[in-house]
Amino acid sequence: MIAEKQSETLKQKYISYITPIVLRIHNTGELPTLKELLKCQQLGNEYFNYVESFVGTSGLLGAHANGKWVTGFAETCHSILEAYVEHMKFLRAYSNILDNSIIKPNDNAYANMQRMTKEYLQKKQWESLEQVFIANTLPVTGFNYQGANDMTTTPKWQLIAGLIIGTIFAIVILILAVLIPSPTPSQMFIFRGVFAIALAAIAAIIPGLLDVQSRFNKFSIRATGAIAVFVIVWFMNPPALIGN
């Protein structure tokens, strides 16, 4: 995935820059310069902000529908948040060089990644991480605020009820088609209408999207999903086509 590659690129760029600085501090005790600290902050923000932004859009892209992927990504977010804590501890260790106002995070900083870990990981994992954030006086908005709910989807019981009712009506129409091989125009109107509704109810539980665009009696018709199935059944008459 492009987003994951970009995330890894930003991560390596950040690590490649900060590693020599940390080794120099450890080996010689030489303090980092203001320029180096600002660069570390910039590269770290680019990395953490990119992942945070991707978390916010991943639901729109439908990524959350893949259980294994989203669980793995939540684990990645957990690791990134741990790295963010170390990043902030490093910058704060040199607050005498850096202005504290520069490195103070926003109250909602990385709330999306926090919500991701809370929603898809075990409770003890995200609670432990939350305590680390609290101990280091870092924002925990994502752990405390779930955020707005997603748009409601059709309840399963409605889909099951639609499937049962649609199947019953479809079977009834098929039986009537055998018993009444030459229905009157009024009977045909009713049969086709009920049959179209029955198939649409059944199609409602089938994943995927069907898009139909047609013109009928100078009217333009466009439908998707189950309504598209209804339109197809209602406006097409294969027996008449075969007869012609």
NORGI-V826864 format. One record per helix or strand of 3 or more residues. SS is the DSSP state (a for helix, b for strand). FROM is the first residue (numbers start at 1). TO is the last residue. If there is no record, write none. Layout:
ss:SS from:FROM to:TO
ss:SS from:FROM to:TO
This chain:
ss:a from:2 to:28
ss:a from:34 to:58
ss:a from:63 to:65
ss:a from:67 to:92
ss:a from:100 to:103
ss:a from:111 to:120
ss:a from:123 to:135
ss:a from:141 to:144
ss:a from:156 to:179
ss:a from:185 to:203
ss:b from:211 to:216
ss:b from:219 to:224
ss:a from:225 to:235
ss:a from:238 to:243
